[in-house]
């Protein structure tokens, strides 16, 4: 996404950035609604998730509408035997009405996936030594499949918390799979946990919950919604930016009004981009910068400007007023409105490019070259790194006051001192 002058595409109509501590522009947005799956028997609720199938009439499962699926909050437990001595399967998950494959709680507390020829394809190994206590398996609302003992202690889990809206489906081929809300598999009895396919984009209406991330197209950068509730951008050398949010259950929502909002588990707004418009998308660029773009692909918000940190990866730029800030906050490298790029410390300016020109910008190119470029395209200052280094190149405003460029191997190849 480079051009002849600017490493990253810019829009002349970029919105005013959210000031520190001012999270919202205008009224508080409505809390995003969690979309419910379309659980019709004839049409899958997602392009890849198998259809949910209703119990045949007139029997019907007493606690669940679908014989082949376990939805959030639903339970599998031992429900005794039929008059002929066979297990009662009403509280089990079946591949088909005849029970070719069954996912069931046994009387001994073990949960097994078995075929009708007696083969055990999967088991939780949760044998219950106490005949007075009964285990149960529940698909929690956070997407974790958990076996609870009679005293409600978790004794086994799939480790898939962070997958709200997931559903467990037993296919006719005997494949037991936990499907994410977007239809991708998160866990299976045969493979265990399954990584989500990488994506660099979150469209309007999309949500990023704990344990999920955006991955840049080049695979070097991630934007992660962490367990602690912080949305953090990572590069090869560590964290680049963060929203500074805290709270178990936080999630990032791209609202229909174009605002990107981090909500807490209680629906409280923890952070927002302050953007608006139709058809906005959030994208993680190959420089680690998180962008918000409109339907015309113009940039309306970016983490480099709004969430300044100490590190900038190429290709990237600093527009007027943008800065790098040392981790301890004592030093900052600022692209000033007068066209001068200046490093400041506690006592004032300590280094400068001594350039001028309205609407100048600091450009950091993929090959490691840095320039100050005037609005008319004139190059007013250039720094060329030492030859031989390979990318990705990064510029770091260090806590010792030195502005240093490093190559992909961590070697310093340019600095202001």
C-alpha positions in Angstrom: 0.0 0.0 0.0 2.7 2.4 -0.9 2.7 5.4 -3.3 5.5 7.4 -4.8 5.5 9.8 -1.9 3.6 8.4 1.1 4.3 4.9 2.5 0.6 4.7 3.6 -2.5 6.1 1.9 -3.9 9.1 3.5 -7.2 11.0 3.2 -7.3 14.8 3.2 -10.5 14.5 5.1 -9.1 12.5 8.0 -11.3 13.1 11.1 -10.0 14.8 14.2 -8.4 12.3 16.5 -9.9 11.5 19.8 -8.1 13.4 22.6 -6.7 11.6 25.5 -9.5 10.5 27.8 -12.2 11.7 25.4 -13.6 8.4 24.1 -16.7 9.3 22.3 -17.9 12.0 19.8 -21.5 12.7 20.6 -23.9 10.4 22.4 -22.9 7.0 23.8 -23.5 4.4 21.1 -25.9 1.6 21.7 -24.5 -1.7 22.9 -24.0 -4.0 20.0 -26.5 -6.8 19.8 -25.3 -10.4 19.7 -26.7 -12.0 16.6 -28.6 -15.2 17.1 -27.9 -18.1 14.8 -30.6 -19.1 12.3 -31.3 -22.6 13.6 -33.7 -23.8 11.0 -33.7 -27.4 10.1 -33.5 -26.7 6.3 -31.0 -23.9 6.2 -27.6 -23.7 8.1 -27.2 -20.6 10.2 -23.7 -20.1 8.7 -22.2 -20.9 5.4 -20.1 -23.8 6.8 -21.9 -24.9 10.0 -24.1 -28.0 9.4 -27.8 -27.5 9.8 -29.4 -28.0 13.2 -31.9 -30.9 13.0 -35.0 -31.1 15.1 -36.0 -34.2 17.1 -38.4 -36.3 15.1 -42.1 -36.0 16.2 -43.6 -37.1 18.4 -40.7 -38.0 20.7 -38.7 -34.7 20.8 -35.9 -34.0 23.2 -37.3 -32.7 26.5 -34.6 -30.0 27.0 -33.3 -29.3 23.5 -34.9 -28.6 20.1 -32.1 -30.2 18.0 -30.9 -33.8 18.3 -27.5 -33.1 16.6 -26.5 -29.9 18.3 -25.7 -28.5 21.7 -26.3 -24.7 21.9 -24.9 -22.3 24.4 -26.1 -23.0 27.9 -27.3 -26.5 27.1 -26.3 -29.7 28.9 -25.6 -33.4 28.4 -26.2 -35.7 31.4 -27.0 -39.2 32.3 -30.8 -39.7 32.1 -31.1 -43.4 33.0 -32.2 -46.3 30.9 -35.2 -47.3 28.9 -37.5 -50.2 29.9 -35.5 -52.5 27.8 -32.3 -51.6 29.6 -30.8 -49.5 26.8 -29.5 -46.0 27.6 -32.0 -43.2 27.4 -30.5 -40.9 24.7 -32.8 -37.9 25.0 -30.1 -36.0 26.9 -27.4 -37.0 24.3 -26.3 -35.5 21.0 -27.0 -37.8 18.0 -25.7 -37.8 14.5 -29.1 -39.0 13.2 -32.4 -40.2 14.7 -31.2 -43.8 14.7 -28.0 -42.9 16.7 -25.3 -44.0 14.3 -23.0 -41.9 16.4 -23.8 -40.7 19.9 -22.1 -38.1 22.2 -23.4 -39.1 25.6 -22.8 -39.0 29.4 -22.3 -42.4 30.8 -23.5 -43.6 34.2 -19.9 -43.6 35.4 -19.5 -39.9 34.6 -17.4 -40.3 31.5 -18.5 -38.4 28.4 -18.0 -40.5 25.2 -18.4 -40.3 21.5 -19.3 -43.7 20.2 -20.5 -45.4 17.1 -23.3 -47.9 16.9 -20.9 -50.7 16.5 -19.4 -50.0 19.9 -16.3 -48.1 19.0 -15.2 -45.2 21.3 -14.0 -42.3 19.2 -13.5 -39.8 22.0 -13.8 -39.6 25.7 -13.3 -37.0 28.4 -12.0 -39.5 30.9 -14.1 -38.0 33.7 -15.0 -41.1 35.7 -17.0 -40.3 38.8 -15.9 -42.3 41.8 -18.9 -41.3 43.8 -22.2 -43.0 43.0 -24.1 -40.2 44.9 -22.8 -37.4 42.6 -23.6 -37.0 38.9 -21.4 -35.3 36.4 -22.8 -33.1 33.6 -21.4 -31.6 30.5 -22.4 -28.0 29.6 -21.6 -25.8 26.6 -21.0 -22.5 28.3 -22.0 -19.1 26.8 -18.3 -18.3 26.4 -17.9 -21.3 24.1 -16.1 -23.5 26.5 -17.3 -27.2 26.7 -17.0 -28.1 30.4 -17.6 -31.3 32.4 -18.7 -30.4 35.9 -18.7 -32.8 38.9 -21.6 -33.3 41.2 -20.3 -30.5 43.4 -20.0 -28.2 40.3 -16.2 -28.4 40.0 -14.9 -28.2 36.5 -13.0 -31.5 35.8 -12.5 -31.3 32.0 -12.8 -28.6 29.4 -12.2 -28.0 25.7 -10.3 -24.8 26.5 -12.4 -22.8 24.1 -13.5 -19.9 26.3 -13.5 -16.8 24.3 -15.8 -18.3 21.6 -19.2 -16.8 22.6 -22.0 -17.9 20.4 -20.3 -21.2 19.5 -22.4 -24.3 18.9 -21.4 -28.0 19.2 -22.6 -30.2 16.2 -22.3 -33.9 15.6 -22.2 -34.6 11.9 -23.6 -37.7 10.2 -20.0 -38.8 9.6 -19.4 -38.9 13.4 -17.3 -35.7 13.4 -18.0 -33.7 16.6 -17.2 -30.1 16.0 -17.5 -26.8 17.9 -18.3 -24.1 15.4 -17.6 -20.4 16.0 -20.2 -17.8 15.4 -18.6 -17.1 11.9 -18.9 -20.8 11.0 -15.2 -21.8 11.4 -14.3 -24.8 13.6 -12.9 -23.9 17.0 -12.5 -27.5 18.4 -13.2 -31.0 17.3 -13.1 -34.4 19.1 -10.5 -35.6 16.6 -8.2 -32.6 16.5 -8.7 -30.6 19.7 -8.5 -26.8 19.5 -8.4 -25.4 16.0 -6.9 -22.0 15.2 -9.1 -19.5 13.5 -8.2 -18.7 9.9 -6.1 -15.5 9.8 -7.8 -12.3 8.7 -6.6 -8.7 8.6 -10.0 -7.0 8.4 -13.1 -6.5 10.6 -16.1 -5.2 8.7 -19.0 -3.2 10.0 -21.0 -5.3 12.5 -17.9 -7.4 13.3 -16.8 -8.2 16.8 -13.4 -9.2 18.2 -13.7 -11.0 21.5 -11.1 -12.4 24.0 -8.6 -14.7 22.3 -9.3 -13.5 18.8 -7.0 -11.3 16.7 -6.4 -9.7 13.4 -3.3 -10.7 11.5 -1.6 -8.6 8.9 -1.4 -9.9 5.4 2.4 -10.4 5.7 1.8 -12.4 8.9 4.2 -10.2 11.0 1.7 -8.2 13.0 -1.3 -9.0 15.2 -4.0 -7.0 16.9 -5.1 -9.1 19.9 -8.1 -8.7 22.2 -6.4 -10.0 25.4 -7.9 -11.8 28.3 -7.2 -8.7 30.5 -9.4 -6.6 28.2 -6.7 -4.7 26.5 -6.6 -4.5 22.6 -2.9 -4.6 21.8 -1.0 -4.4 18.5 2.1 -6.6 18.4 5.0 -6.7 16.0 8.1 -8.9 15.8 9.8 -7.0 18.6 6.7 -6.8 20.9 3.9 -4.4 21.6 3.5 -1.4 19.3 0.2 0.2 20.5 -2.7 -0.5 22.8 -6.1 1.0 23.8 -5.1 0.8 27.5 -8.4 -0.9 28.3 -8.9 -3.4 31.2 -11.7 -5.8 32.1 -12.5 -9.5 31.6 -15.0 -9.9 28.8 -14.1 -6.8 26.9 -14.8 -6.9 23.1 -14.2 -4.7 20.1 -17.3 -3.9 18.1 -17.4 -2.2 14.7 -20.8 -0.5 15.0 -23.2 0.3 12.2 -22.6 4.0 12.8 -18.9 3.5 12.0 -17.6 3.8 15.6 -15.1 1.2 16.7 -15.9 0.6 20.4 -14.4 -1.5 23.1 -17.3 -2.6 25.4 -16.9 -4.1 28.8 -18.8 -7.2 29.8 -21.4 -4.9 31.5 -21.9 -2.9 28.3 -19.9 0.0 29.5 -17.8 1.9 26.9 -14.1 1.4 27.6 -12.7 3.0 24.5 -13.8 4.3 21.1 -12.3 5.5 17.9 -14.8 8.3 17.6 -15.3 7.6 13.9 -18.6 7.6 12.0 -19.9 6.7 8.5 -21.4 3.9 6.5 -19.4 0.8 5.4 -16.3 1.4 7.5 -13.8 -1.4 7.9 -10.9 -1.9 10.4 -7.8 -3.3 8.9 -4.4 -4.2 10.3 -1.7 -3.0 7.8 1.6 -4.6 7.0 3.3 -2.0 9.3 1.3 -3.0 12.3 -0.9 0.1 12.1 -4.6 -0.4 12.8 -6.6 1.6 10.2 -10.3 2.6 10.0 -11.2 3.2 6.3 -14.4 4.3 4.7 -16.3 2.8 1.8 -14.0 4.7 -0.6 -10.9 3.2 1.1 -9.9 6.6 2.5 -8.3 6.6 5.9 -10.4 8.2 8.7 -8.5 6.9 11.8 -5.3 5.1 12.5 -3.5 3.8 15.6 -0.2 5.5 14.6 -1.9 8.9 15.1 -4.4 8.2 17.9 -2.4 5.6 20.0 1.2 6.7 19.8 3.8 4.4 21.1 7.6 4.1 21.1 7.9 2.0 17.9 7.1 2.6 14.2 7.6 -0.1 11.6 8.1 0.6 7.9 6.3 1.4 5.7 4.8 4.2 7.7 4.6 7.9 8.2 4.1 10.6 10.8 1.8 13.4 9.7 1.7 16.9 11.3 1.2 16.6 15.0 2.0 12.8 15.1 4.7 11.5 17.3 6.6 8.6 18.8 6.8 8.6 22.6 9.3 6.7 24.7 7.9 4.0 27.0 8.6 6.1 30.1 7.0 9.2 28.5 10.1 11.3 29.0 11.0 11.7 25.3 9.0 12.2 22.1 9.8 12.6 18.4 7.3 15.0 16.9 6.5 16.0 13.3 5.7 19.7 13.8 3.4 21.9 11.9 6.3 24.1 10.8 7.8 21.2 8.9 10.5 20.4 11.5 10.9 16.9 12.9 12.1 17.3 16.5 13.1 15.0 19.4 12.2 16.5 22.8 13.3 15.5 26.3 12.5 16.7 29.8 14.5 19.9 29.2 13.4 20.7 25.7 14.5 19.9 22.1 17.6 17.6 21.9 17.7 17.0 18.1 16.0 18.2 15.0 16.1 17.8 11.2 16.1 21.6 10.9 13.5 21.4 8.1 10.5 23.6 7.2 7.5 23.5 5.1 3.7 23.5 5.8 2.1 20.1 5.8 5.4 18.3 5.8 5.5 14.6 6.9 8.0 12.2 8.2 8.2 9.2 5.8 9.6 5.8 6.7 10.0 3.5 3.7 10.0 -0.2 3.4 13.8 -0.2 2.6 14.6 1.6 5.8 15.1 5.0 4.3 13.6 8.0 6.3 12.7 11.3 4.8 11.0 14.6 5.7 8.8 15.4 2.7 7.0 18.7 2.0 3.5 18.9 0.8 4.7 19.6 -2.7 6.7 16.4 -2.7 10.1 18.1 -2.1 12.4 16.0 0.1 13.9 18.3 2.7 15.8 15.7 4.8 16.9 12.1 4.3 18.5 9.4 6.5 19.8 6.3 4.8 20.5 3.3 7.1 23.8 1.4 6.9 23.8 -1.1 4.0 23.3 -4.8 4.5 20.3 -4.9 6.9 17.1 -6.7 6.1 13.6 -5.7 7.2 11.2 -5.3 8.7 12.8 -2.0 9.8 11.6 -0.2 12.9 12.2 3.2 14.4 12.3 3.4 18.2 12.1 6.4 20.5 14.1 4.9 23.4 13.8 5.9 27.1 17.4 7.0 27.0 16.5 9.8 24.6 18.1 8.1 21.5 16.0 7.7 18.4 17.3 4.5 16.8 16.5 2.6 13.6 16.8 -1.2 13.8 16.8 -3.8 11.1 14.9 -7.1 11.2 17.8 -8.8 13.0 17.8 -6.2 15.8 20.9 -4.4 14.7 21.0 -0.6 15.1 21.6 0.9 11.7 20.9 4.6 12.3 20.5 6.9 15.3 20.5 10.5 16.2 23.6 10.1 18.3 
